[in-house]
Amino acid sequence: MTAVQAQAETRPVPVTAGDKYALKSVGAGGLYVSTEVVNSGDPEGMLRARKSVSSPDELGPSEKFTLHTHDKGWTATLRSEANGNYVTTERNDTGSHKNLLRARSTNVGEWEELHLVRQTDGTYALKAWTNDDGYKYVTAEMQDDGTDEGLLRARADVVKSWEKFELVFLGEGNASDEGGRPSPASPAPAADFHVMSWNVCANNNTGCQNNEVAGADLGSQIADRLGSKEEAKQYRAVFLQELCESHAKAIEQALETKTDTGWDVRFAPIKYTVDGSSVKAAKTCNKTGSEDRGAYGIALAVPDTNVWYTSYDLPSPENRTIKNDKGDDVWVRMEQRTAMCAVLPTQALQFCATHFSSGADTEDPKGEKRKEQAAKLQEIVHSYTPAGYRTVYGGDFNSVPTDSASPDTPKDVMTSAYAVDKECDEGQSSTRPRDGKATKPLDGRNIKIDYLFGPSSATISACDVRADAGKSDHYPIKAHFEF
């Protein structure tokens, strides 16, 4: 369950999306690794094994790290919650600080790459590339004294106790600070509102004009799609796919300016399982120039009266070896997809957004995982939700409807959803009742792969898909719900 509140685009960013871990040094007798943010100059952000606590619950931001990857899980990068910086191997330092680990980088590159090497006892060794000596294991320098005691340096050729670390899982993004999902208002009040879902294609797809778009520009595009100020005020949720963590705050600000009301934008990353490990790291967005855009994933915008949110890891294809066009075996790393939900208890409303796996040959060509994702989404929407909530859910499901006339397959990914809930475009055609307006333009044809579902008891008075992708490669889908 990973989600994080929108963060400002300016640094530092002390809390980021992604799974949170602490590093516990075996060789240091169980001391936790801290980011030393009280220093200044070259020592600023040094990593040191020094913190002793009786429970991980006592750890503070200096001992917390999120895991990121910019190469689809070949390596992992640590990001310190204390200062929002990525951990770097200081290749150019000399003496006792040669290849020191410091949380000081604002971008992910070669110097921030760490290989996770799982040991037979379940601990991990961290391996970094050094300028002069090739790959070296990270050591907790407990034999040093004075100001160097416990510093982390990449300098060992073999793994012994000083090179072993426990990756202590601390939670998947802290979810909501308010604990469990609150009970909805009872009786549930009448509700009349609009919802939009849009895959904004805002990372590195060169087929989109939103390729590497800045947050303010993307926020304006989204706000404009809500119509006039009065029309925009009728929206209670916006589901967004394919965007960057740094976009979230700008989108929030754009929605507030558009509607003169408060909004809350939550972000959850798509992840990769890191090679040689059982842990997952948040996929990073491509940087724009020198700008760090944080993780890549989905977002959910709701009024700031929400008091609970969380996200869920969806069943996703596992990393595997496939044969390429030349017949060679190739190791392919798979995106680990997510869904996220937020509630407005005073209105007894829940909103859930997601982005399913693609049907690419290298991901989920037969649709098995998308069917599992659809089943998990149904479980989240219905089984996980307290009675009394009315749930609207949707996003980019990368699957055509049950009655689609397109040649695309499979057509049964969303069968379970249509069986119990109502899709906003459903019933527009008597011959193909479970079909709808195309949301994805392709060469030679258009298909529907974006959806907005509500409970069967809902009245959907409008479902609008305007064939205008703007700077994206999807059309937004908008629905008017009445309860």
C-alpha positions as CSV (number, residue, x, y, z in Angstrom):
1,M,0.0,0.0,0.0
2,T,2.0,2.9,-1.2
3,A,0.9,6.5,-1.8
4,V,2.3,9.9,-0.9
5,Q,0.9,13.4,-0.7
6,A,1.9,15.7,-3.5
7,Q,5.3,17.2,-2.9
8,A,6.6,20.6,-4.1
9,E,8.8,20.7,-7.2
10,T,11.5,22.5,-5.3
11,R,14.0,20.6,-3.2
12,P,14.4,19.2,-0.7
13,V,11.7,16.6,-0.9
14,P,11.8,14.8,2.5
15,V,9.0,12.4,1.9
16,T,8.7,10.5,-1.4
17,A,6.6,7.8,-2.9
18,G,7.9,4.2,-2.7
19,D,8.6,1.4,-0.3
20,K,10.5,2.6,2.8
21,Y,13.4,0.7,4.3
22,A,16.0,1.1,7.0
23,L,19.6,-0.3,6.6
24,K,20.6,-2.4,9.7
25,S,24.3,-3.2,9.7
26,V,25.2,-6.7,10.7
27,G,28.9,-5.9,11.3
28,A,28.0,-2.9,13.5
29,G,26.1,-5.1,15.9
30,G,22.6,-4.1,14.6
31,L,23.1,-0.4,14.4
32,Y,20.9,1.4,11.8
33,V,22.4,3.6,9.1
34,S,21.7,7.3,9.4
35,T,21.9,10.2,7.0
36,E,23.9,12.9,8.8
37,V,22.1,16.0,7.7
38,V,23.3,18.2,10.5
39,N,26.7,18.4,8.9
40,S,27.7,21.0,6.3
41,G,30.1,21.0,3.4
42,D,31.6,17.7,2.2
43,P,30.4,15.7,5.2
44,E,26.8,16.7,4.6
45,G,24.6,13.7,4.1
46,M,27.2,11.1,5.0
47,L,25.8,7.6,5.7
48,R,26.9,6.1,9.0
49,A,26.0,3.0,11.0
50,R,25.3,4.6,14.4
51,K,21.6,4.5,15.5
52,S,20.5,2.0,18.2
53,V,16.8,1.6,18.9
54,S,14.7,-1.1,20.5
55,S,12.1,-1.0,17.7
56,P,12.1,0.2,14.1
57,D,9.1,2.4,15.1
58,E,11.6,4.6,16.9
59,L,13.5,5.4,13.7
60,G,13.3,8.9,12.3
61,P,13.6,10.4,8.8
62,S,17.5,10.2,9.0
63,E,17.2,6.4,9.1
64,K,14.5,6.0,6.4
65,F,15.2,5.5,2.7
66,T,13.0,4.9,-0.3
67,L,14.1,2.5,-3.1
68,H,14.2,3.8,-6.7
69,T,15.5,2.5,-10.0
70,H,16.3,4.2,-13.2
71,D,17.2,1.1,-15.2
72,K,14.1,-1.1,-14.7
73,G,15.5,-2.9,-11.7
74,W,19.0,-3.8,-12.8
75,T,20.2,-1.6,-9.9
76,A,18.6,0.3,-7.0
77,T,19.1,3.7,-5.7
78,L,18.5,4.9,-2.1
79,R,16.8,8.2,-1.5
80,S,17.1,9.6,2.0
81,E,13.9,10.8,3.7
82,A,16.0,13.2,5.7
83,N,16.9,15.5,2.9
84,G,15.3,14.1,-0.2
85,N,18.6,13.4,-1.9
86,Y,19.8,10.2,-3.6
87,V,22.7,8.3,-2.1
88,T,25.9,8.7,-4.2
89,T,29.2,6.8,-4.2
90,E,31.8,9.5,-4.0
91,R,34.2,8.2,-6.6
92,N,36.4,11.3,-6.8
93,D,37.1,11.5,-3.0
94,T,40.4,10.4,-1.7
95,G,41.9,9.0,1.4
96,S,39.6,7.5,4.1
97,H,36.6,9.1,2.3
98,K,37.3,7.4,-1.1
99,N,34.0,6.0,-2.4
100,L,32.1,7.3,0.6
101,L,28.3,7.0,0.5
102,R,26.6,10.4,0.8
103,A,22.9,11.5,0.3
104,R,23.7,14.5,-1.8
105,S,22.5,14.0,-5.4
106,T,19.4,15.5,-6.9
107,N,19.3,13.1,-9.8
108,V,19.9,9.4,-10.5
109,G,22.8,8.3,-12.6
110,E,25.7,5.9,-12.6
111,W,27.1,7.2,-9.3
112,E,23.8,6.4,-7.5
113,E,23.5,2.8,-8.8
114,L,23.7,0.0,-6.2
115,H,23.5,-3.7,-6.9
116,L,21.6,-5.6,-4.2
117,V,23.3,-9.0,-3.7
118,R,21.2,-11.3,-1.5
119,Q,23.2,-13.4,0.9
120,T,22.3,-17.0,2.1
121,D,21.2,-15.6,5.5
122,G,18.7,-13.2,3.9
123,T,20.8,-10.1,4.4
124,Y,22.1,-8.0,1.5
125,A,25.4,-6.7,0.3
126,L,25.5,-3.4,-1.6
127,K,27.8,-3.3,-4.5
128,A,28.9,-0.1,-6.2
129,W,31.1,0.8,-9.2
130,T,34.3,2.7,-8.3
131,N,36.5,4.7,-10.7
132,D,39.7,2.8,-10.1
133,D,38.9,-0.5,-8.7
134,G,35.7,-1.7,-10.5
135,Y,32.9,-3.1,-8.3
136,K,33.3,-2.9,-4.6
137,Y,31.1,-4.0,-1.7
138,V,29.9,-1.3,0.7
139,T,31.5,-1.6,4.2
140,A,30.4,-0.2,7.5
141,E,33.8,1.1,8.7
142,M,33.5,0.1,12.4
143,Q,37.2,-0.4,12.7
144,D,37.8,3.3,12.1
145,D,37.7,5.7,15.0
146,G,36.9,9.3,15.6
147,T,34.8,11.1,13.0
148,D,35.1,8.2,10.5
149,E,33.7,5.4,12.7
150,G,30.8,3.6,11.1
151,L,30.9,5.5,7.8
152,L,29.7,3.5,4.7
153,R,32.3,3.1,2.0
154,A,32.5,1.0,-1.2
155,R,35.9,-0.7,-0.7
156,A,35.6,-4.4,-0.1
157,D,36.2,-7.3,-2.5
158,V,34.4,-10.0,-0.4
159,V,31.4,-10.0,1.8
160,K,31.9,-10.4,5.5
161,S,29.9,-9.1,8.4
162,W,30.8,-5.5,7.8
163,E,29.4,-5.8,4.3
164,K,26.1,-7.3,5.3
165,F,22.9,-5.2,5.8
166,E,19.4,-6.1,6.7
167,L,16.8,-4.2,4.5
168,V,14.2,-3.6,7.2
169,F,10.8,-2.9,5.6
170,L,9.1,0.1,7.2
171,G,6.0,0.4,5.1
172,E,4.8,1.1,1.7
173,G,4.7,4.8,1.6
174,N,3.0,5.4,5.0
175,A,-0.4,5.3,3.2
176,S,-2.7,7.4,5.3
177,D,-1.7,9.1,8.5
178,E,-5.3,8.6,9.7
179,G,-5.1,4.9,10.2
180,G,-7.9,2.6,8.9
181,R,-10.6,3.7,6.5
182,P,-13.2,5.7,8.4
183,S,-16.8,4.7,8.4
184,P,-18.9,6.5,5.8
185,A,-21.7,8.9,6.6
186,S,-24.9,7.1,7.4
187,P,-27.3,7.4,5.8
188,A,-25.3,8.1,2.7
189,P,-26.2,11.6,1.4
190,A,-27.3,12.2,-2.2
191,A,-24.4,13.0,-4.4
192,D,-24.2,14.6,-7.9
193,F,-20.7,15.0,-9.3
194,H,-18.3,14.5,-12.2
195,V,-15.2,12.4,-12.6
196,M,-12.4,12.4,-15.2
197,S,-9.7,9.8,-16.1
198,W,-6.8,10.6,-18.4
199,N,-3.6,8.9,-19.4
200,V,-1.5,12.1,-19.8
201,C,1.5,10.3,-21.3
202,A,3.9,12.6,-19.4
203,N,7.2,10.8,-19.0
204,N,9.4,9.8,-21.9
205,N,7.2,8.6,-24.7
206,T,8.5,10.6,-27.7
207,G,5.2,9.9,-29.5
208,C,3.5,12.4,-27.1
209,Q,4.0,16.1,-26.9
210,N,3.9,15.7,-23.2
211,N,7.2,13.9,-23.4
212,E,9.2,15.3,-20.4
213,V,6.5,18.0,-19.7
214,A,6.9,20.3,-16.8
215,G,4.4,20.2,-13.9
216,A,2.9,23.7,-14.5
217,D,2.1,22.9,-18.1
218,L,0.6,19.5,-17.3
219,G,-1.5,21.0,-14.5
220,S,-2.9,23.6,-16.9
221,Q,-3.8,20.9,-19.5
222,I,-5.7,18.9,-16.9
223,A,-7.5,21.9,-15.4
224,D,-8.5,23.0,-18.9
225,R,-10.1,19.6,-19.6
226,L,-12.5,20.2,-16.8
227,G,-14.2,22.9,-18.7
228,S,-15.3,26.3,-17.3
229,K,-14.8,27.3,-13.7
230,E,-18.4,26.4,-12.8
231,E,-18.1,23.0,-14.6
232,A,-14.8,22.2,-12.9
233,K,-16.4,22.8,-9.5
234,Q,-18.6,19.8,-10.1
235,Y,-15.7,17.4,-10.2
236,R,-15.0,15.1,-7.2
237,A,-12.1,13.1,-8.6
238,V,-9.5,13.1,-11.4
239,F,-7.7,9.8,-12.2
240,L,-4.3,10.2,-13.9
241,Q,-1.8,7.8,-15.4
242,E,1.7,8.0,-16.8
243,L,3.0,11.0,-14.9
244,C,5.9,11.9,-12.5
245,E,5.9,12.5,-8.8
246,S,7.1,16.1,-9.2
247,H,4.0,16.9,-11.3
248,A,1.6,16.2,-8.4
249,K,1.9,19.5,-6.6
250,A,1.6,21.6,-9.7
251,I,-1.6,19.7,-10.7
252,E,-3.0,20.3,-7.2
253,Q,-2.3,24.0,-7.5
254,A,-3.8,24.2,-11.0
255,L,-7.0,22.5,-9.8
256,E,-7.3,24.8,-6.8
257,T,-6.9,27.9,-9.0
258,K,-9.4,26.5,-11.5
259,T,-12.1,25.7,-8.9
260,D,-11.3,28.1,-6.0
261,T,-11.5,25.1,-3.7
262,G,-9.0,22.9,-2.0
263,W,-7.6,19.8,-3.7
264,D,-5.4,16.9,-2.6
265,V,-3.3,15.0,-5.2
266,R,-1.9,11.7,-4.2
267,F,0.8,9.8,-6.1
268,A,1.8,6.1,-6.2
269,P,4.7,4.7,-8.1
270,I,4.9,1.8,-10.5
271,K,7.8,-0.4,-9.5
272,Y,10.3,-3.0,-10.6
273,T,11.6,-6.0,-8.7
274,V,15.3,-5.4,-8.3
275,D,17.6,-8.0,-9.8
276,G,19.1,-10.4,-7.2
277,S,16.5,-9.4,-4.6
278,S,12.9,-9.8,-3.5
279,V,12.4,-6.1,-3.0
280,K,10.7,-3.6,-5.3
281,A,12.0,-0.1,-6.3
282,A,10.0,2.8,-7.7
283,K,10.6,3.5,-11.3
284,T,12.1,6.9,-11.8
285,C,10.8,9.4,-14.4
286,N,13.3,10.5,-17.0
287,K,14.8,13.8,-15.9
288,T,14.2,17.0,-17.9
289,G,17.6,18.7,-18.2
290,S,18.9,18.7,-14.6
291,E,15.4,18.5,-13.0
292,D,14.7,15.5,-10.9
293,R,11.0,14.5,-11.5
294,G,10.9,11.7,-8.9
295,A,9.1,8.5,-9.4
296,Y,6.8,7.4,-12.3
297,G,3.3,6.2,-11.7
298,I,-0.3,7.2,-11.2
299,A,-2.1,9.9,-9.3
300,L,-5.5,10.5,-7.8
301,A,-6.9,14.0,-7.2
302,V,-9.8,14.5,-4.8
303,P,-11.1,17.4,-2.7
304,D,-8.9,18.1,0.3
305,T,-11.6,17.0,2.7
306,N,-10.4,13.4,2.2
307,V,-9.0,11.8,5.3
308,W,-7.8,8.4,4.1
309,Y,-6.0,7.1,1.1
310,T,-3.8,4.1,0.3
311,S,-2.6,2.1,-2.7
312,Y,-2.3,-1.5,-3.5
313,D,0.3,-3.6,-5.4
314,L,-1.5,-5.4,-8.2
315,P,-0.5,-8.9,-9.4
316,S,1.9,-8.2,-12.3
317,P,4.1,-10.2,-14.7
318,E,7.3,-11.4,-13.2
319,N,10.8,-10.7,-14.6
320,R,11.6,-13.5,-17.0
321,T,13.7,-14.6,-19.9
322,I,12.2,-14.4,-23.4
323,K,13.5,-14.9,-26.8
324,N,14.0,-11.8,-29.0
325,D,13.5,-11.6,-32.8
326,K,16.9,-13.2,-33.3
327,G,16.1,-16.1,-31.1
328,D,18.4,-15.0,-28.3
329,D,17.5,-15.2,-24.7
330,V,16.8,-11.8,-23.2
331,W,16.1,-11.0,-19.5
332,V,13.1,-8.7,-19.4
333,R,12.1,-6.8,-16.3
334,M,8.4,-6.2,-15.8
335,E,6.6,-3.1,-14.4
336,Q,4.8,-3.9,-11.2
337,R,1.4,-2.1,-11.4
338,T,-0.5,-0.4,-8.7
339,A,-4.0,0.9,-7.7
340,M,-4.9,3.6,-5.3
341,C,-8.0,4.7,-3.4
342,A,-9.2,7.7,-1.4
343,V,-12.4,8.4,0.5
344,L,-14.7,11.3,1.3
345,P,-16.5,9.9,4.3
346,T,-18.9,12.8,4.8
347,Q,-20.2,12.1,1.3
348,A,-19.8,8.3,1.6
349,L,-17.8,8.3,-1.6
350,Q,-14.7,6.3,-2.5
351,F,-12.5,6.8,-5.6
352,C,-10.0,4.2,-6.9
353,A,-7.7,4.7,-9.9
354,T,-5.3,2.3,-11.6
355,H,-3.3,1.5,-14.7
356,F,-3.1,-2.1,-15.8
357,S,-0.3,-3.9,-17.6
358,S,0.1,-3.5,-21.3
359,G,-0.6,-6.2,-23.9
360,A,2.8,-5.9,-25.3
361,D,4.6,-9.1,-26.3
362,T,7.2,-8.5,-23.6
363,E,4.6,-7.9,-20.9
364,D,1.1,-9.5,-20.9
365,P,0.3,-10.5,-24.5
366,K,-2.4,-13.0,-23.6
367,G,-4.0,-10.9,-20.8
368,E,-3.6,-13.4,-17.9
369,K,-2.2,-10.8,-15.6
370,R,-4.7,-8.1,-16.6
371,K,-7.5,-10.5,-15.7
372,E,-5.8,-11.0,-12.3
373,Q,-5.5,-7.2,-11.9
374,A,-9.2,-6.8,-12.8
375,A,-10.1,-9.4,-10.1
376,K,-7.9,-7.7,-7.6
377,L,-9.5,-4.4,-8.3
378,Q,-12.9,-5.9,-7.8
379,E,-11.7,-7.2,-4.4
380,I,-10.4,-3.8,-3.5
381,V,-13.6,-2.0,-4.5
382,H,-16.0,-4.4,-3.0
383,S,-14.4,-6.8,-0.4
384,Y,-12.1,-4.3,1.1
385,T,-14.6,-1.5,1.4
386,P,-16.9,-1.0,4.4
387,A,-20.6,-1.1,3.7
388,G,-22.1,2.3,2.9
389,Y,-19.5,3.6,0.5
390,R,-20.4,4.3,-3.1
391,T,-17.2,3.6,-5.2
392,V,-16.3,5.1,-8.6
393,Y,-13.2,3.5,-10.1
394,G,-11.4,3.6,-13.4
395,G,-8.3,4.4,-15.3
396,D,-6.3,2.9,-18.2
397,F,-7.1,-0.8,-18.2
398,N,-5.2,-1.5,-21.4
399,S,-8.0,-3.8,-22.5
400,V,-10.9,-3.5,-24.8
401,P,-14.5,-4.0,-23.6
402,T,-16.4,-7.3,-23.7
403,D,-18.4,-6.3,-26.8
404,S,-15.7,-4.5,-28.6
405,A,-15.8,-4.7,-32.4
406,S,-12.0,-4.3,-32.7
407,P,-9.8,-7.2,-33.5
408,D,-7.9,-6.7,-30.2
409,T,-7.9,-9.5,-27.6
410,P,-8.6,-10.6,-25.0
411,K,-12.1,-9.2,-24.6
412,D,-12.9,-10.7,-21.2
413,V,-10.6,-8.8,-18.9
414,M,-13.4,-6.5,-17.7
415,T,-16.2,-9.2,-17.7
416,S,-16.3,-9.3,-13.9
417,A,-16.5,-5.5,-13.6
418,Y,-19.4,-5.3,-16.1
419,A,-21.2,-8.1,-14.2
420,V,-21.5,-6.2,-10.9
421,D,-20.9,-2.5,-11.8
422,K,-22.0,0.1,-14.4
423,E,-19.5,1.6,-16.9
424,C,-20.3,5.1,-18.0
425,D,-20.4,4.3,-21.7
426,E,-22.2,1.1,-21.3
427,G,-25.5,0.6,-23.2
428,Q,-24.8,3.2,-25.9
429,S,-25.2,0.5,-28.6
430,S,-28.0,-2.1,-28.5
431,T,-25.9,-4.6,-30.6
432,R,-22.8,-4.1,-28.5
433,P,-24.1,-3.0,-25.0
434,R,-20.8,-3.5,-23.3
435,D,-18.7,-1.3,-25.6
436,G,-18.1,2.4,-25.6
437,K,-16.4,5.4,-27.3
438,A,-12.8,5.0,-28.3
439,T,-10.3,6.5,-25.9
440,K,-7.0,5.5,-27.6
441,P,-6.2,6.5,-31.2
442,L,-4.0,4.1,-33.1
443,D,-2.8,3.8,-36.6
444,G,-5.7,2.6,-38.7
445,R,-8.2,2.3,-35.8
446,N,-9.3,3.6,-32.4
447,I,-10.1,1.5,-29.4
448,K,-11.6,1.9,-25.9
449,I,-9.1,1.1,-23.1
450,D,-10.0,3.8,-20.5
451,Y,-13.0,3.3,-18.2
452,L,-15.1,4.9,-15.4
453,F,-17.2,2.4,-13.4
454,G,-19.7,3.1,-10.6
455,P,-22.1,0.9,-8.6
456,S,-25.0,-0.7,-10.4
457,S,-27.3,1.6,-8.4
458,A,-25.8,4.7,-9.8
459,T,-27.3,6.9,-12.4
460,I,-24.8,8.0,-15.1
461,S,-26.4,10.9,-16.8
462,A,-23.5,11.6,-19.1
463,C,-20.3,9.9,-20.4
464,D,-18.1,12.2,-22.6
465,V,-15.1,11.3,-24.7
466,R,-14.0,14.1,-26.9
467,A,-11.7,12.8,-29.7
468,D,-8.9,15.2,-28.7
469,A,-5.8,13.8,-27.1
470,G,-4.1,17.2,-26.8
471,K,-0.5,16.6,-26.0
472,S,-1.2,13.0,-24.8
473,D,-1.9,9.8,-26.8
474,H,-5.2,9.1,-25.0
475,Y,-8.6,10.9,-24.9
476,P,-9.9,11.9,-21.5
477,I,-13.0,10.1,-20.4
478,K,-15.5,12.1,-18.2
479,A,-18.6,10.9,-16.4
480,H,-21.5,12.5,-14.5
481,F,-22.7,10.3,-11.6
482,E,-25.8,10.7,-9.5
483,F,-26.5,8.8,-6.3
